[in-house]
Amino acid sequence: MGKYIIRRLIQSIPTLFGITIISFLLMLAAPGDPVTLITFNPTSTPEATERLRRQLGLDQPPLVQYVFWLIGNDWTQIDVDGDGTGDIYGTRQGFLRGDLGQSLQHKRSVTDLIAERVPATLQLMLTALIVGYLAGIVLGILSAVYNRQWFDQFTRVLSVFGNAIPAFWLALLLIIIFSVNLKVLPMGGMRDVTRPEVGFDIAERIRYMIMPVFVLALGIIATVSRYVRAEVIEVMGQDYIRTAYSKGLPQSKVIVVHALRNALIPVAAMLGPALGSLLGGAVIIEQVFAWPGMGRLVINGVFQRDYPLIMGAVVIGAVFYILGVLLSDILYAWIDPRIRFS
């Protein structure tokens, strides 16, 4: 397995660079210029603006700018606002040297900015992933057991609803109902900022996570329950299931021990795409619920045309997706012993 993991990681390197190239070109094709936002100051001179554009390499062709991002560029201190002091933009390092650059907006290392926000995003994502998979598997099994009955119809409607409803609309609806009208859940944030003296409180954290986790997990619940239902119904018609029933095994043991493991094979293959969709959904949900994660940081970076910050977020997202796909392959082989790492 160790050789398989190493081989897959090596194969993922071209994928990672392909993602960065496409993202970089799309970012440059978007309207707007970070230099215009940086130098939005009455005291800034056109000469300083143009000098900053040259120093940042934004006057170069897109391919050259991408190479600068990879290997670095000798950027220096520039007096942008005319106050006689050098304003630092950029970095001498590059992605290939393990440096994601310096944020144009925050004037700090992109790596440090993302490292501060990633724990909150991971907390939200992993909780939503666990809740989504557990609830989806349970609903899928019950829907298969009570096939064509009222519970099965309810689960199928929930599946369509969960995949069709926009996440941001559902988030706003939940805020209106549970925060504004009923006043039973906090509107947003990660903790009560009016009580700074109170440390980490798990009960309080759960209250703040209920709505964003539910919105993120709903799509996973809908998809997983649909796949599990279809697979369990198919597996229940196999000969080895009838043999298990003929031995006098109870239905619960037949489903959990014999049917569920085979039904989870396609569900395990969904883990990689699920992580990618969760990260993309977290960008919107964190903004709606004011969750202090990486999503809010990225959105602000997009509005400010903070190219190094955007590319840093793209790299982190691509790494999450690649690791999710690798984990899916490992789980796939663990669930089905017939599959070998070859």
N, C-alpha and C positions, 0 to 999 in steps of 0.2 A: 504493500500500500504506500510505503514511503516513496518508492520510485515513481509510482503513479502520481502522487501529489506533486512531486518535484517536476515531473514532465508536464503536468497540466499548468502549473505556475509558469513554466517557461513558455508554454504555448499561449498563455494569456498576455504576455508582454506585447506582441504585435497588436492585440485587441486594444490594450490600454493606450498605446500610441495612436492607433486609428481613431479612438474616441477623442483624444486630445486634439488631433488635427482637425477633425470635423467640427468640434466645439469651438476651436479657436477661429476657424474661418467664419462660422456662423456669428460669432461674437463680433468680429470685425465688420461683418456685413450689416449689422444692426445700426440703425441711425443713432447719432449722438457721438460725442467726443469727450473723453475724460478730462482733457486739458481745458476745455471750455468750462467745465464745472469746477475744476481746481482753481482756475484763475478768474473766477467770477468775483472780481474785486475791483473797485474803482481805481485803486492805486496801482494795479497791475498794468504794465506796459506791453504793447504788442511784441516788442523785442524779447521780453522775458517769456511771453507765451510761446513764441516760436522757438526760443532756446530750450524751453521745457519739452516741447514736442520732439525736438531733435534728440535731447538727452534721453527721453523715454523710448526712443526708437520708433515713434508713431509716424514718422515721416518716411519710413522704410516700407518696401513691399511686404505683403502678408507673410510670405515664406521667410523673409529675413526676420520679421518680428517673432515668428514661431521659433526660429533658431535662437534668438535672444532669450526667449522664455526657457528654452531647453538648457542652454549652456551658460546663460548669464550675459550681462552687458555692463560695461564700466560706467555706471551712472554716478553722478556726483551731486554735491549740494548746489542748489540753485536758489537765488533770491527772487521768488515769484511775486510776493506782495510788496516789494520795494521798501522793506523796513530795515534793510541793511544786514539781515541775518540769512543764513542759508537754510532753505526748507528742503528736507531730505525726501526724495522720492526714488523708488526703485531699490535695487540691490545688485551686488556684484556677483551673486551666486545664480544658479539655475536649477531647473528641476532635476537634471541628471546628477547634480551635486547634492541632492537631498534637500533643496531649498525651494519652497513654493513662491518665493518673492516677498515683496513688501506691499501692503495695502496702500493704494493711492489715497483712499479716504481717511483711514485711521492712522496712517504713517507708522504702522506696526507690522511685525512679521505675520504673514498669512498663516503660517503653521501655528503660531501662538494663538491667533484669533480663533482658528478652527478647533484647536485643542481645548480651548475654554468652553466652546459650545457643544462639541460632540457628545460629552456625557449626558447632557439633557436630551439631545436628540435620540441617542441610543436607548435611554430609559423609556422614552415614548415609543420608539419603534419596536423594541424587544417585547415590551408589555403588550402592545397591539398584536404582534406576531403570535405570542403565546395564547392570548385570549382568542384571536381569530382562528387559530388551528384547533384549539380544544373545543370551542363552541361549534365550529364547522364540522368536526369529526362526529361529535355527539349528535348534532342535528341530522347529519347525513345518515348515521346508523339508524336513528329512530325513524327517519323518513323512509328508509328501505324496509324496516320491520313493519311499519304501518303503511305499506305501499297502497296508494290510491284511496287512502282514508283522509279524514279531515286534517290530521297532522302533516301528512305528506303534501297536501294542497297548500297548507300554510307555509311550509318550508320552501316550496317551489315559488310561491309569491314573494317570500322574503328574499330568495335568491335573485329574482328579477329586480326587485326593489333595490337591493344592495348594490347591484352592478349598474343600475340606471341612474340613480339619484346623484346629483353633483355633491361632492364632499363639502365644499365651502357653503352651499345652500343649507345642507343638513346641519352644519356647525352653527350657522347663524340662527337657524330655527330652534336648536337646542338651547342656545343662549337666551333667546327670547322667552322660551317656555320655562326653563328650570332656573335661570338666573334673574331675569327681569320680572316675570310674573309670579312664579312660585317661590323664588328666593331660597332655594334649597341647595344650590351648587354655586361655587364661585364663577364669575364671568370669565376669568382668564388669569394667566400668570402661573407661577409654579409654587408660590407660597404667599402667605399673608404678609405683605411688606409693612403693614401698620404695626406689626409686632416683631421688630427686629431682635428683641431679646430672647425670643423663643427659638430654640435650635431645630434640628431635624425632627419632624413629627410625622410618622408614617401614616397616621390616620388623616392628617391634613393633606399630605401629599396625594393620597388616594382620592380625596375629594376633588382636588385640582386636576387629577388625571382622568376621571370618569368620562367626561364628555369628549376630550380629544382622543382618548384611546378607543372609545366606542365608534367614533367617526372613522378612524383609521382602520379599525378591525372589521367594520361592516362589510367592506368589499371582500376581504379574505374569507369571512364567514360565508358569504353568499357563494363564492367560487368553490371553496373546499367542500361545503355541504353538498353542492350539486355533483361534484366528482365522486365523493364518497358514496352518495346514494346510488349513482349509476354503477359504480364498481361493486358495491355490496350486493345489489340486485343481480348483477351478472354472476358474481362468485357463488351466490346462494343456489344457483342451478347446476353447479358442478357436481361430479360424481363423489368426490371426497367429502363434500358437505353432506350429501345423502348418506354416505357411509358413517359419518360422525353421528348423525341423527339415529341411524339404525343401532348404534352402540348404546343408545340411551342417554347421550350427553344432553344436558339442558341447553336451551336455545341461547342463553346468555354466554355460555362457554363456547359454543360453536361459533358464534359471531365474533367474540373477542379474540379467541385463540386461533381459530382456523380461517375465518373469512376476512377479518379486519386487516391482517398483515398483508395479504395479497391486494386488498382494496387500497392500501396506503401507498402502493408503488407510484401511481401517477401523481398522488398528492405530494410525495417527496420531491418529485421532479419540478414542482411549482415553487419550491423554496427560493431559488435564485431570482426568478421574476418577481416573487412576492417582496423580497427585500428591496429590489429596485423600485417597485411601485410604492412601497412604504416610504422610502426616502423622498421620492418625488411628491407624494401626498403630504409628507411632514412639512415640506416647504410652505404649502398653503395653510395647513392646519395650525402650524406654529404662529403664523401671522394672524390668523383669526382669533386664536385663543391667547395671544401674547405670550406664548411659551418661549422662554429664553434659550432656544436651541440654534442649530446651524441654519435652519430654514429662514428665520428672520434676518440673520446676518447676510445670507445670500441674496435675498430680495432687496435689501438695502444696497448691496453691492451692485446689483443689476441696475437699479435706479440711478446710482452714481457712476455707472460705467467703470467700476473698479475692476479692470481686467485681471490683475493678479489674483484677486479674491475670487472672482468667478471661476478662473481656471483651477484654483486650488479646490473649490467645491466640486468641480467636474471630476478631478482626479479622485477625491475621496468617494464620490458616488460611484465611479467606475470600479474602484477597488472593492467597495461593498458588494456590487453586483457580481463581480468575478468570484469573490469568496463565497457568495451565496450559491452560485452555480456549482462551484467545486464541492460545497457541502451537500448540495442536492445529489451529485453523483455518488458521493460516499454513502449517504443514506440509502440511495437506490440500491447499491450493492449490498448494504447491510440487511435491508429488508428482504431482498431476493437473493438467496445464496447461489442461485444459478449463474449470477453475473460475477465475472472475475475482472480484476484490474489488469487488463492486458492490452 
